[in-house]
Amino acid sequence: MSMTVPAVPPRPKILAVDDNPANLLVIRRVLAKLDVDVVEAASGNDALRATLDAEFALILLDVYMPDINGFEVAEILSQEEGTRQTPIIFVTATYADDVYRLKGYGFGAVDYMAKPLDTTILLSKVQVFLDLYRHRVALRDALHELSERNRQLEIEIEQRRQMEQEMRHLAMHDMLTGLPNRALFMDRLQNAYHRTARSGGKFALIYVDVDGFKGVNDTWGHAAGDALLVELAGRLRSALRDNDTVARLGGDEFALVMEDLEDLEAARRRLEDVRVCLEAPMVHRGDGDAIELAIAASIGLATFPEDGAEVDALLHAADQAMYLVKRARGR
C-alpha cells in the first residue's frame, strides 16, 4: 500500500542588503548556523528585484547605499501588497537618535542594528523573526487548507443537492416521457381541487387511453411503441396551458387536469383540442423505412363540480366516461 509523503516546507529566506561585500560576508557566516537561505543584494535596486522573485521572512537592510538608500527601499516595499508585511531590520554604522529611528519606523522598520554587527544579537533577533514567520506561514497554510476544504464541502453539498433534486424528479416523473407520474398527478389534482373549491370555479379531469397500442408493440416492436408514447406526450403537453397538467399514469394511459374553465362548453372545447392533436398520424423511422402510425384514443371527460364534488368521485366519473367511449368504439 502506497503512503503519501508529506511535502517538506521550503526553507525560509532572508534578504541581506549591503553595498559592502565584507558586511555581507559577516551576515552570511552568522546566518549559516540557522536553517535559512540567505539571498544577498549589493544595492537597493538589487534588493527590490530580489523581492519580485521570492518571499522573505526578514530583510536586513543597510541604510546608506549609493543608488537608493534603505529608507527609500523600505518605503517602496511598504507600498507593495506582497512585501508590506515583510519585517525590516535597518543596519547602520551610526547610532540613530529618536528622530532617525522614527523615520525608519515610519518606512516599515521593526528594529535597528549597529555596525559592526554583534553575532549573538544578530542571531537572537533573526531567530525571533524566523519563529514569527514560521507561525505566520503555518497559519496561512492552515487557512488555505480550511478554505479549500470549505470549497470542496460546498461542491459536495451542491452535488448532493442536485442528486437529491434529480432523485425527487425521477420519483415524481415518468422516465420515458418526462411527464408527471401517477403520484405527482394525484398531488396536482388535489391542489386543483382545493384551489377551485375555494374560488368557486370549474376544472376538468380528462382520461386518455390509446387504442390499439398493444398492436403497435406486437407489429412494429417496443421501440415504435415507446416512440408513439413520447410523441403523444409531446402533443398533449403542447395542447395545454402552463397552469394545466398532463401525466402518464402507466402503460398507454394519460390524464389531464385543465384549470380555470369558464363553463362546461369551455371544457368540451378543450377536449376537442386534445382529440385533434392526437389524431394526426405519426411517422416513426426505425431501422428500415419510415412507418406511419395511425393514432386513436378513447377520451373521457369529467368536470368539477358537475361530475363529482370530491376527488374520488371525479376520478371515477372520468374513468367511466373513458370506458363508455372505448366500449362504444368496440376497443
Phi, psi and chi 1 to 4 in degrees:
 res  aa     phi    psi   chi1   chi2   chi3   chi4
   1 MET       -  127.4 -178.8  176.3   64.6      -
   2 SER   -75.9  146.1   61.3      -      -      -
   3 MET  -118.1  140.9  -63.1 -178.3   61.8      -
   4 THR   -82.1  122.4  -58.1      -      -      -
   5 VAL   -86.7  122.7  178.8      -      -      -
   6 PRO   -61.7  142.1   21.7  -31.3      -      -
   7 ALA   -68.6  138.1      -      -      -      -
   8 VAL   -81.5  123.8  177.9      -      -      -
   9 PRO   -65.2  143.5   22.8  -32.3      -      -
  10 PRO   -65.2  150.8   24.0  -32.8      -      -
  11 ARG   -70.2  141.3  -64.0 -167.0  -18.3  157.4
  12 PRO   -61.0  150.6  -19.4   30.4      -      -
  13 LYS  -113.7  140.6  -68.1 -179.0  173.9   61.7
  14 ILE  -121.8  132.1  -66.7  178.5      -      -
  15 LEU   -99.0  119.7  177.7   59.9      -      -
  16 ALA  -106.9  121.1      -      -      -      -
  17 VAL  -119.0  117.5 -172.6      -      -      -
  18 ASP  -163.4  138.1 -158.8  -56.8      -      -
  19 ASP   -82.9   -3.0   61.4  -28.1      -      -
  20 ASN  -102.6  113.2 -172.0  -27.7      -      -
  21 PRO   -57.4  -31.6  -23.5   34.6      -      -
  22 ALA   -64.2  -41.3      -      -      -      -
  23 ASN   -65.9  -39.8  -67.9  -28.7      -      -
  24 LEU   -63.6  -37.0  -69.0  176.5      -      -
  25 LEU   -63.4  -41.8  177.7   60.0      -      -
  26 VAL   -61.0  -47.2  171.3      -      -      -
  27 ILE   -62.5  -41.8  -67.0  174.2      -      -
  28 ARG   -61.6  -44.2 -173.1 -169.7  -40.0  136.8
  29 ARG   -68.2  -39.3  -73.0  178.3  174.9  176.9
  30 VAL   -66.7  -45.9  172.2      -      -      -
  31 LEU   -76.9   -8.4  -61.5 -172.6      -      -
  32 ALA   -63.3  -19.1      -      -      -      -
  33 LYS   -76.9  -12.1  -59.0  175.3 -177.5  178.5
  34 LEU  -105.6  159.9  -58.2  175.6      -      -
  35 ASP   -85.4   70.1 -174.2   24.6      -      -
  36 VAL  -140.1  161.6  -63.8      -      -      -
  37 ASP  -105.7  128.1  -69.6  -29.6      -      -
  38 VAL  -101.7  125.2  178.9      -      -      -
  39 VAL  -107.3  130.0  176.5      -      -      -
  40 GLU  -107.4  141.1  -61.3  175.7    3.6      -
  41 ALA  -134.1  132.8      -      -      -      -
  42 ALA   -94.0   -0.5      -      -      -      -
  43 SER  -154.4  169.0   67.6      -      -      -
  44 GLY   -64.8  -39.0      -      -      -      -
  45 ASN   -65.3  -40.6  -74.9  -36.8      -      -
  46 ASP   -60.7  -38.5  -71.4  -15.2      -      -
  47 ALA   -64.1  -44.4      -      -      -      -
  48 LEU   -63.2  -40.1  -66.4  175.5      -      -
  49 ARG   -64.6  -37.6  -79.2 -168.7  -69.7  -90.3
  50 ALA   -63.9  -35.8      -      -      -      -
  51 THR   -71.2  -14.9   59.9      -      -      -
  52 LEU   -76.3  -22.2  -62.5  175.6      -      -
  53 ASP  -105.8  -12.4  -60.3  -34.5      -      -
  54 ALA  -151.7  159.1      -      -      -      -
  55 GLU   -99.9  132.2  178.7 -174.6   63.0      -
  56 PHE  -113.4  140.0  -66.9  100.2      -      -
  57 ALA   -74.9  -26.8      -      -      -      -
  58 LEU  -162.2  148.3  176.1   66.1      -      -
  59 ILE  -121.8  122.6  -61.3  176.3      -      -
  60 LEU   -96.4  109.2  -61.0  172.4      -      -
  61 LEU  -118.8  118.0 -177.7   58.0      -      -
  62 ASP   -66.5  140.2 -173.2   20.6      -      -
  63 VAL   -76.7  -49.4  172.3      -      -      -
  64 TYR  -102.0  115.5  -64.6  108.9      -      -
  65 MET  -138.9  155.6  -69.5  178.1  -69.4      -
  66 PRO   -68.4  -36.3   22.9  -33.4      -      -
  67 ASP   -84.6  -71.6   49.0   -0.8      -      -
  68 ILE  -125.9  140.2   57.6  175.2      -      -
  69 ASN   -82.4  175.7   63.6   39.9      -      -
  70 GLY   -62.4  -35.3      -      -      -      -
  71 PHE   -62.8  -42.4  -68.1  132.6      -      -
  72 GLU   -67.5  -40.2  -67.3  169.5  -36.9      -
  73 VAL   -61.0  -46.9  172.8      -      -      -
  74 ALA   -62.3  -38.6      -      -      -      -
  75 GLU   -63.9  -43.1 -177.4  178.0   16.4      -
  76 ILE   -63.0  -45.0  -65.8  172.1      -      -
  77 LEU   -63.1  -34.1  -65.0  178.5      -      -
  78 SER   -69.1  -16.7   68.6      -      -      -
  79 GLN   -96.2   -6.1  -64.2  171.9   -1.3      -
  80 GLU   -99.0  138.5  -62.5  -63.5  -34.0      -
  81 GLU   -60.2  -39.6  179.3   67.5   26.8      -
  82 GLY   -78.7  -12.9      -      -      -      -
  83 THR  -125.5   -5.1   54.5      -      -      -
  84 ARG   -66.0  -22.0   65.8  179.8   52.6  173.0
  85 GLN   -94.9   -1.2  -60.3  -62.3  -34.5      -
  86 THR   -76.1  122.8  -55.9      -      -      -
  87 PRO   -68.9  143.1   23.2  -31.8      -      -
  88 ILE  -125.1  127.8  -62.8  172.9      -      -
  89 ILE  -106.7  117.7  -64.7 -179.9      -      -
  90 PHE   -76.8  134.6  -82.4  136.6      -      -
  91 VAL  -113.2  122.8 -179.3      -      -      -
  92 THR  -138.2  152.0  177.4      -      -      -
  93 ALA   -87.4   -7.7      -      -      -      -
  94 THR  -115.7  150.1   62.2      -      -      -
  95 TYR   -78.2  126.3  -73.1   96.6      -      -
  96 ALA   -87.4  138.3      -      -      -      -
  97 ASP   -81.8 -178.4   58.0   22.3      -      -
  98 ASP   -63.2  -38.0  -70.0  -19.7      -      -
  99 VAL   -64.3  -41.6  174.3      -      -      -
 100 TYR   -62.4  -43.9 -171.3   86.8      -      -
 101 ARG   -64.3  -44.6  -71.6  178.0  179.2  -85.3
 102 LEU   -60.7  -37.9  -72.1  174.5      -      -
 103 LYS   -61.0  -45.8 -179.7  179.7  179.3 -178.5
 104 GLY   -63.9  -43.3      -      -      -      -
 105 TYR   -63.0  -34.5  -68.0  140.6      -      -
 106 GLY   -65.1  -24.5      -      -      -      -
 107 PHE   -96.1    9.2  -71.9  133.2      -      -
 108 GLY   106.5    6.2      -      -      -      -
 109 ALA   -69.7  142.7      -      -      -      -
 110 VAL  -107.0  -14.9  -65.2      -      -      -
 111 ASP  -167.2  168.7 -154.8  -12.4      -      -
 112 TYR  -126.5  147.9  -86.4   88.1      -      -
 113 MET  -136.4  140.9  -70.7 -167.5   66.4      -
 114 ALA   -98.2  146.6      -      -      -      -
 115 LYS   -87.2  148.2  -61.9  176.2 -177.1  178.3
 116 PRO   -68.5  146.6   27.6  -35.2      -      -
 117 LEU   -71.2  135.2  -67.5  171.5      -      -
 118 ASP   -85.8  121.5 -177.7  -76.9      -      -
 119 THR   -58.1  -46.8  -58.5      -      -      -
 120 THR   -63.9  -45.3  -56.8      -      -      -
 121 ILE   -65.2  -43.4  -65.2  176.0      -      -
 122 LEU   -59.9  -47.0  176.9   60.2      -      -
 123 LEU   -61.0  -42.5  -78.0  174.7      -      -
 124 SER   -62.7  -47.4  176.7      -      -      -
 125 LYS   -65.8  -44.7  -71.0 -179.0  179.8  -67.8
 126 VAL   -63.0  -39.6  169.4      -      -      -
 127 GLN   -62.1  -38.7 -172.8   62.5   60.9      -
 128 VAL   -59.7  -47.9  168.9      -      -      -
 129 PHE   -72.8  -28.2  -72.0  105.3      -      -
 130 LEU   -64.7  -43.0  -77.3  177.1      -      -
 131 ASP   -61.6  -43.5  -70.0  -17.6      -      -
 132 LEU   -62.5  -40.3  -69.6  173.8      -      -
 133 TYR   -64.9  -44.9  174.5   75.7      -      -
 134 ARG   -62.3  -40.3  -70.1 -171.4  174.8   99.8
 135 HIS   -64.6  -39.9  -72.8  -50.3      -      -
 136 ARG   -65.8  -42.7 -173.3  168.5   71.4 -113.7
 137 VAL   -64.8  -41.4  169.6      -      -      -
 138 ALA   -62.3  -41.5      -      -      -      -
 139 LEU   -66.0  -41.9  178.0   59.0      -      -
 140 ARG   -63.5  -42.7 -176.3  177.1   63.1 -164.3
 141 ASP   -64.7  -39.1  -68.6  -14.8      -      -
 142 ALA   -65.1  -41.2      -      -      -      -
 143 LEU   -65.8  -38.6  -69.5  175.0      -      -
 144 HIS   -64.5  -43.7  175.8   74.9      -      -
 145 GLU   -63.3  -41.0 -177.9  179.6   -4.5      -
 146 LEU   -63.8  -42.0  179.5   60.4      -      -
 147 SER   -62.8  -40.4  175.8      -      -      -
 148 GLU   -67.2  -39.7 -178.7   63.0   20.7      -
 149 ARG   -64.9  -39.9  -71.9 -176.2  179.1 -179.9
 150 ASN   -63.7  -39.7  -74.3  -22.2      -      -
 151 ARG   -64.0  -44.4 -171.3 -178.1   69.9   84.6
 152 GLN   -62.9  -39.2  -69.6  -65.2  -28.5      -
 153 LEU   -64.8  -40.7 -178.9   59.4      -      -
 154 GLU   -63.0  -39.9  -69.4  173.2   -2.7      -
 155 ILE   -63.6  -44.5  -67.2  174.3      -      -
 156 GLU   -64.0  -39.8  -69.0  175.6    7.2      -
 157 ILE   -63.7  -43.0  -68.7  174.3      -      -
 158 GLU   -66.2  -40.5  176.7   61.0   20.7      -
 159 GLN   -63.7  -41.6  -70.4  175.1  -19.8      -
 160 ARG   -66.2  -39.1  176.7  166.1  -65.5 -173.9
 161 ARG   -62.3  -43.8 -173.8 -166.8   65.9   80.5
 162 GLN   -64.9  -39.5  -67.9  179.4   -0.8      -
 163 MET   -64.0  -43.8 -174.0  179.9  -60.4      -
 164 GLU   -64.4  -38.3  -69.5  174.9   -8.9      -
 165 GLN   -64.4  -41.9 -174.8  175.1   -3.2      -
 166 GLU   -65.1  -39.4  -68.6  173.9    1.9      -
 167 MET   -66.2  -40.2  -69.2  177.5   63.9      -
 168 ARG   -63.9  -39.6  -75.6 -164.9  -62.6  -91.1
 169 HIS   -64.1  -46.1  179.8   84.1      -      -
 170 LEU   -62.9  -35.2  -68.8  174.2      -      -
 171 ALA   -69.5  -21.8      -      -      -      -
 172 MET  -115.0    5.4  -56.4  -61.8  -75.1      -
 173 HIS  -133.2  152.9  -70.3   78.3      -      -
 174 ASP   -74.6  129.6  174.2   54.8      -      -
 175 MET   -68.0  -32.8  -67.2 -173.1   64.3      -
 176 LEU   -76.4  -50.3  176.1   64.0      -      -
 177 THR   -98.5  -17.4   63.4      -      -      -
 178 GLY    78.6    0.9      -      -      -      -
 179 LEU   -75.8  159.4  -65.3  178.0      -      -
 180 PRO   -54.9  142.9  -27.3   35.1      -      -
 181 ASN   -90.2 -171.0   60.3   15.0      -      -
 182 ARG   -60.8  -41.2 -177.4 -178.7  -66.2  -87.5
 183 ALA   -62.2  -48.1      -      -      -      -
 184 LEU   -68.1  -35.9 -178.3   54.9      -      -
 185 PHE   -60.6  -44.7  170.5   74.5      -      -
 186 MET   -63.1  -36.4  -69.7  -57.2  -60.4      -
 187 ASP   -65.0  -44.2 -178.5   70.3      -      -
 188 ARG   -64.4  -38.8  -62.4  -88.2 -177.9   87.9
 189 LEU   -64.9  -43.3  178.3   60.6      -      -
 190 GLN   -61.1  -42.8  -70.6  -75.7   -7.4      -
 191 ASN   -63.9  -41.5  -70.8  -24.1      -      -
 192 ALA   -62.8  -40.1      -      -      -      -
 193 TYR   -61.6  -48.2  165.2   74.0      -      -
 194 HIS   -67.0  -40.7  -70.3  -60.4      -      -
 195 ARG   -63.2  -46.2  -79.9 -166.3  -62.2  -90.9
 196 THR   -70.2  -36.2  -51.9      -      -      -
 197 ALA   -62.8  -38.2      -      -      -      -
 198 ARG   -71.0  -37.8  -72.7 -166.3  -60.1  -90.8
 199 SER   -85.0  -16.3   65.4      -      -      -
 200 GLY    78.0   19.2      -      -      -      -
 201 GLY   -94.0 -155.2      -      -      -      -
 202 LYS  -134.5  151.1  -61.5  179.0 -176.0  -62.9
 203 PHE  -147.1  162.0   77.0   91.0      -      -
 204 ALA  -119.9  145.2      -      -      -      -
 205 LEU  -115.5  127.2  170.2   61.9      -      -
 206 ILE  -124.6  130.4  -63.1  175.3      -      -
 207 TYR  -103.5  137.5  -89.5    1.3      -      -
 208 VAL  -127.8  125.6  177.1      -      -      -
 209 ASP  -124.3  122.7 -174.5   85.6      -      -
 210 VAL   -73.2  128.4 -178.9      -      -      -
 211 ASP   -82.9  135.7  -65.1  -26.2      -      -
 212 GLY    70.1   24.1      -      -      -      -
 213 PHE   -67.1  -36.2  178.6   71.1      -      -
 214 LYS   -61.3  -35.9 -175.6  176.5 -177.1  -61.2
 215 GLY   -65.8  -33.6      -      -      -      -
 216 VAL   -64.1  -46.4  172.9      -      -      -
 217 ASN   -61.8  -44.0  -83.4  -24.8      -      -
 218 ASP   -68.6  -36.1  -67.9  -16.1      -      -
 219 THR   -85.3  -45.1  -56.2      -      -      -
 220 TRP  -110.8   -7.8  -54.7  110.0      -      -
 221 GLY    99.3  165.0      -      -      -      -
 222 HIS   -68.4  -27.3  -71.5  -76.1      -      -
 223 ALA   -62.1  -41.3      -      -      -      -
 224 ALA   -66.6  -40.1      -      -      -      -
 225 GLY   -62.7  -42.6      -      -      -      -
 226 ASP   -65.0  -41.8  -71.9  -12.7      -      -
 227 ALA   -61.5  -38.1      -      -      -      -
 228 LEU   -63.4  -44.3  174.2   62.0      -      -
 229 LEU   -64.1  -41.0  -66.6  173.8      -      -
 230 VAL   -64.5  -41.4  171.7      -      -      -
 231 GLU   -63.0  -44.3  173.7   68.6   17.1      -
 232 LEU   -61.8  -41.9  -73.5  176.0      -      -
 233 ALA   -59.7  -43.9      -      -      -      -
 234 GLY   -64.2  -40.4      -      -      -      -
 235 ARG   -65.5  -44.6  -67.3 -176.0 -176.6 -175.1
 236 LEU   -63.9  -40.1  -69.3  171.7      -      -
 237 ARG   -62.7  -39.9 -167.3 -174.8  -71.6  114.2
 238 SER   -71.6  -21.3   65.6      -      -      -
 239 ALA   -83.0   -8.3      -      -      -      -
 240 LEU  -105.6  163.3  -58.6 -176.0      -      -
 241 ARG   -87.8  171.9  -59.7  164.2  -59.7  177.5
 242 ASP   -62.8  -32.3  -69.4  -19.3      -      -
 243 ASN   -89.9    4.0   62.4  -28.4      -      -
 244 ASP   -92.5  170.0  -65.0  -27.0      -      -
 245 THR  -132.8  135.0  -64.7      -      -      -
 246 VAL  -124.5  135.8   55.5      -      -      -
 247 ALA  -136.5  154.2      -      -      -      -
 248 ARG  -101.8  117.5 -177.9 -172.5  177.5 -161.8
 249 LEU   -82.3  -19.5  -58.3 -174.8      -      -
 250 GLY   142.6  147.9      -      -      -      -
 251 GLY    57.6 -125.1      -      -      -      -
 252 ASP  -107.2   25.4   57.1   -2.3      -      -
 253 GLU  -105.6  131.2  -64.4 -177.5    1.9      -
 254 PHE  -124.5  159.1  -63.4   85.1      -      -
 255 ALA  -141.4  145.6      -      -      -      -
 256 LEU  -129.4  144.4  -63.6   77.9      -      -
 257 VAL  -121.0  120.6  175.9      -      -      -
 258 MET  -114.7  117.3  -63.3  179.5  175.3      -
 259 GLU  -100.0  170.5  -59.6 -170.4   53.4      -
 260 ASP    55.8   48.9  -58.7  -35.7      -      -
 261 LEU   -88.3  143.7  -61.6  176.0      -      -
 262 GLU   -77.2  -42.6  -62.1  175.2    0.1      -
 263 ASP  -160.5 -176.2   48.7   35.4      -      -
 264 LEU   -65.2  -34.2  -68.6  178.5      -      -
 265 GLU   -63.9  -35.9 -173.2   58.0   32.0      -
 266 ALA   -64.6  -37.4      -      -      -      -
 267 ALA   -64.8  -40.9      -      -      -      -
 268 ARG   -67.5  -36.9  -65.0 -171.1 -179.0   96.9
 269 ARG   -64.8  -40.8  -71.2 -163.7  -59.5  -90.3
 270 ARG   -65.6  -37.5  -60.2  -65.2  -55.8  -78.3
 271 LEU   -62.2  -39.8  177.8   63.7      -      -
 272 GLU   -67.1  -36.6 -174.2   60.8   23.9      -
 273 ASP   -60.1  -41.1  -68.7  -19.8      -      -
 274 VAL   -65.4  -42.0  171.3      -      -      -
 275 ARG   -63.0  -42.5 -169.9 -171.6  -47.7  -81.1
 276 VAL   -65.3  -42.4  170.2      -      -      -
 277 CYS   -68.1  -22.6   85.3      -      -      -
 278 LEU   -87.4  -24.2  -67.4  179.4      -      -
 279 GLU   -78.3  -19.8  -74.5 -179.3   -8.9      -
 280 ALA   -63.4  134.2      -      -      -      -
 281 PRO   -61.3  156.3  -19.5   31.7      -      -
 282 MET  -117.3  139.0 -175.7 -167.0   84.7      -
 283 VAL  -102.6  121.6  176.1      -      -      -
 284 HIS  -111.0  126.3  171.1   63.7      -      -
 285 ARG  -103.8  102.3  -60.9 -172.9 -179.4  -83.0
 286 GLY   -91.7 -145.9      -      -      -      -
 287 ASP   -71.1  -27.6  -63.5  -26.9      -      -
 288 GLY  -105.9 -134.3      -      -      -      -
 289 ASP   -73.1  166.1  -62.7  -27.4      -      -
 290 ALA   -67.5  140.5      -      -      -      -
 291 ILE  -114.4  128.5  -55.4  167.9      -      -
 292 GLU   -96.1  120.8 -177.0  175.1  -69.4      -
 293 LEU  -108.0  120.8  -58.9  176.0      -      -
 294 ALA   -78.8  134.6      -      -      -      -
 295 ILE  -112.7  130.4  -59.2  173.9      -      -
 296 ALA  -138.3  150.2      -      -      -      -
 297 ALA  -148.5  145.7      -      -      -      -
 298 SER   -92.1  126.8  -61.0      -      -      -
 299 ILE  -123.6  128.5  -54.9  174.7      -      -
 300 GLY  -116.3  136.6      -      -      -      -
 301 LEU  -118.3  135.7  168.4   69.3      -      -
 302 ALA  -137.5  139.4      -      -      -      -
 303 THR  -119.0  148.7   58.5      -      -      -
 304 PHE  -101.4  131.8  172.6   88.0      -      -
 305 PRO   -99.9    3.0   34.0  -34.6      -      -
 306 GLU   -59.6  -43.9  -72.3   78.4    8.2      -
 307 ASP   -97.2    0.3  -64.2  -40.8      -      -
 308 GLY   171.1  126.0      -      -      -      -
 309 ALA   -91.2   -6.3      -      -      -      -
 310 GLU  -125.4  159.7  -59.4  -68.2  -21.6      -
 311 VAL   -61.8  -45.8  169.8      -      -      -
 312 ASP   -61.4  -41.3  -71.6  -17.0      -      -
 313 ALA   -65.5  -37.4      -      -      -      -
 314 LEU   -67.9  -41.0 -158.5   62.4      -      -
 315 LEU   -61.7  -43.8  -72.2  167.8      -      -
 316 HIS   -63.9  -40.7  178.8   72.0      -      -
 317 ALA   -65.4  -42.3      -      -      -      -
 318 ALA   -66.4  -40.5      -      -      -      -
 319 ASP   -64.8  -41.8 -175.5   65.8      -      -
 320 GLN   -66.1  -40.2  -74.8  -63.8  109.5      -
 321 ALA   -62.8  -41.2      -      -      -      -
 322 MET   -66.6  -40.2 -177.5 -171.3   69.5      -
 323 TYR   -63.4  -39.7  174.3   73.1      -      -
 324 LEU   -65.0  -39.6  -69.4  175.3      -      -
 325 VAL   -65.3  -45.0  170.9      -      -      -
 326 LYS   -62.0  -41.4 -174.5  177.0  -74.7  -70.4
 327 ARG   -68.4  -37.7 -172.8  172.7   64.1  176.1
 328 ALA   -66.5  -28.2      -      -      -      -
 329 ARG   -91.5   -1.9  -59.6  172.5   64.7 -179.8
 330 GLY    69.0   29.7      -      -      -      -
 331 ARG   -91.0      -  -60.0  -69.1 -178.6  175.6
